[in-house]
Amino acid sequence: MVSLGAAIVALDGTVISVANPDIAADLQPSLSGLQWVTNAYLLAIASTLVVFGRAADRYSRKGFWLTGIGLFTLSSLMIALSTSIDMLILWRVVQGLAGALIMPAGVGLLRATFSGPALSRALALWSGCTAIAAAAGPVVAGLLVQVQGWQSVFLINVPIGALALTLGALHLREQPSSTRTGRLDTLGALLLALTMVSLAWGVLQAEHGHLGADMLLYLGSAVVLGALFVWRQRRAAEPLLDLSVFANRTVPAAALLVVLAFFTLYGTLFFLTLYMQRVQGASAFEAGMQVMPLTAALALASALVGRLNARWGPRPALLIGMAIVAVSAFGLSQLQVESTYHALWPWLIGMGLGIGMVSVASTDALVSNVRPELSSVAGGLQQTSSQLGGVMGTAVLTTLLSTSVTAGLADELTAREVAPDQAQFVLDRAERVSQGEVPVPAGADSATVDAMVEAGHTTFVAGMTQAMSVAVVMALIGMAAALLVRRGEHSSEDTVVMH
């Protein structure tokens, strides 16, 4: 039941990439407006997860989880009914806030219910559902959009949310804990939210190629606000976040691993969807189906890693998982324009296995290395890290690809003897080439069109190679971070009963 809530939150983080073209055709937004359909959701989650996690620990995990499910269901319905891009973005913000209510409270419910090996298995199921839903998003969206339109991508959440809300209201019982006293640190909550928004906004500037003053301003603001947050937490009578948890080296190391893993996952899904559809000509549904090996591998890893964690602790799974991710990212970096699906699916399986192992083991490491009364905060930290990883992976790798296309497109067109005026037509639309699409001028003969398409696709794949090479480096850094992780105690104090 708790995993069901996590699944719909994760699903809506990835389905939007497939639904965006239909949303654009229907609501006619600007490019910036269309980008905010995704960014509003990610920023709302990233900026409030830890705050809502702490509030859930202090007041009511069950109450926060049920409220989140209710808001998520309502906002999904309102998104489907939206008649303008502004209305849609507004409800995507609400949907993101609802997701931030659901995720940390869900982890807190699991931690308060299970202990020992049972907690490892419960966290494996929870994390597995989250990762599988995120990976399955393009498949689900491809089918729904093709059959019923973009609204169906959000309407599917309504019956699922209603079911989760009903089951939760009937079968979750919570006993108050003596640790839930005092007031929530509202100033700390505000500073933390502003820090996360500034950091995410600064990174998002890279997605648009803005690497100058704006990016530095936002990132600098994040540093200042973050320092103020730390200052506040050291002096507050009832701090929002007990900074002592970071004295345990496992906590920052596991959070970094989550960032690096989802950096690679979101970046990989973004590039492969474009590669499959724009370079190899697959439909949205076909591309989603071709990602199925990754989804299946995530399910397999989620089923197995819980047992591995229970016996050996999270470190082996994290180390092996990041090693598999590194090898798989390197394999994907070797793809060519003419590569067949046989050159792709083995690396998808490896990526799914590696990310699945890291997702499950990092959750186990975070939750089991903090005191039980802080378990929802640990869940919020894990989910904040995953959202930031996704934002940074998409933004940074997109910038690398765009820069590569800008640098290499002219030479590729020249090498294929495309006439200067026709080559300039493509160069003026290099942003579209960065998305795998090659614009051609009206009236161009077939030989010229073929040369332009070949040049554009070759440049795109070269940029994808550079981006995936960076993903390899991130995975290697993750292997080093995994060495700092140790087994937790898996204790439990609060009592929440689920029937």
C-alpha positions, 0 to 999 in steps of 0.5 A: 500500500505504501509502495503504491503511493511511491510508485505513482509519484515516481511514474509522474516524474518520467511520463511527462517526456512522452506526453509533452509533444501532445501537450504542446500541440493541444495547449500551444505553450511557448518552449519555456512554458512546456519546460516548466511542465516538468521543472515545476514538478521536480522543483516542488518535490526537491524543495520540500521533501526534507521539510515534510519528512521532518513534519511527518516525523513530528506530527503524523506520518499516516496523516501526511501520507493520506493528505499527500495521496488525496492531493496527488489524486485531485491534482492529477484530475485537475491537470487532465482537465487543464485548458491552458498551460498556466493552469497545468503548471499550477497543478503540477506544482500542487502535484509535486508538493503532494509527492513530497508529502507522500514519499518521506512519510511512506519511508517513516511508516515502513521504518516504524513497522518493520525491523531487522531483515524484514525492514530490508525486504520492505525497503527493497519492495518500496525502492523497487516499486519507485525505480520500476515506476520511474523506468516504466513511465515512458512505456506507460505514457507511450501506450496511453498517449497513443490510445487516449491522448495526453490527459490519460497519462494523468487520469490513470492516477485517479483510480489508483490514488482513490484505492490507495487513499481508501486502503490507507484510511482503513488499515493504517493505525498510528500511535503518538510518539513521545518524540513528537513535541515542540514546534516545527522550525519554520525559519529553517524550513523556509531556508532549506526550501529556498536553498533547494530551489536556488540550487535546482534553478541554478543547475537548470540554467545549464539546460538552456546553455546559460553558463554565465552570470545567471547560473552563478547567481543562483548557485551562489545564492544556494551556497549562502542560503545553505550556510544560513540553514546550517547556522539556524540548525545549530542554534534552533531549540527544535532544529528541522534537521539534526545535523548530527546525522551527517557525522555518520559518514554513511549518510552523506555518502549514501545521499551522494550515491543516490544523486549519481545513480539518478543522474545517470538514470534520467540522463540515459532515459532522456537520450535513449528516448530521443535516439530510438525515436529520432535517429532510429525511427521508432514510435513513442510506444515502440521506444517505450517497449524497447526500454523494457529490459531496463525495467525488468532488470530493475524488478530483478535487482529489487527482488534480490538486493533486499536479501543481500542487504540483510546478510551483508549490509548495503556496501557490497550492493552499492559497490557492485551496482555502481560498477555495473552502471559504469560498464553499462554507461560505457557500452551505451557510449559506443552506440553508432547511428547504424547500431541495431537493437542488439547493440543496445539491450545488453547495456539496458539490462546492466543499467537496470540491474545497477540502478536497482541495486543502488536505489534499494541499498542506498535507501537501506543505508540511509534509513538504517543509519539514523535514529528511528524518530528521524526515519522520515527525514532520511526518506526525504533526504533520499528522495531529494537526492534522487530528484536533484540527481534527475534534474542535474543529469538531464540538465548537465548531459543535455548541455554537453550534447548541445555543445557537442552538436554546436561544435561539430555540426558544421564540419559534418555538413561540410564533409558531406558537401552540403551547399553553404546556404542549405547547411546554414539552414540546418545550423540555424536550427541546431537546437533541433538537431540536439534533440535528434531531429534534422530540419531540411529546407523545402525543395531540397533534393533527396541526395541533399536531404540524406546528407543533412540527415546523416550529418545531423544524426552523426553529430547527435550520436557523437554528443550522446557519446560524450554525455554518456562518457561523463556518466561513466565518470559519475559512476566511478565516483559512486564506487568510491563513495560506496566504500564509505557506507556501512551497515546500520542497526535497523532499530524501531521505536514507533508503532504503526500497524498495517493489516 
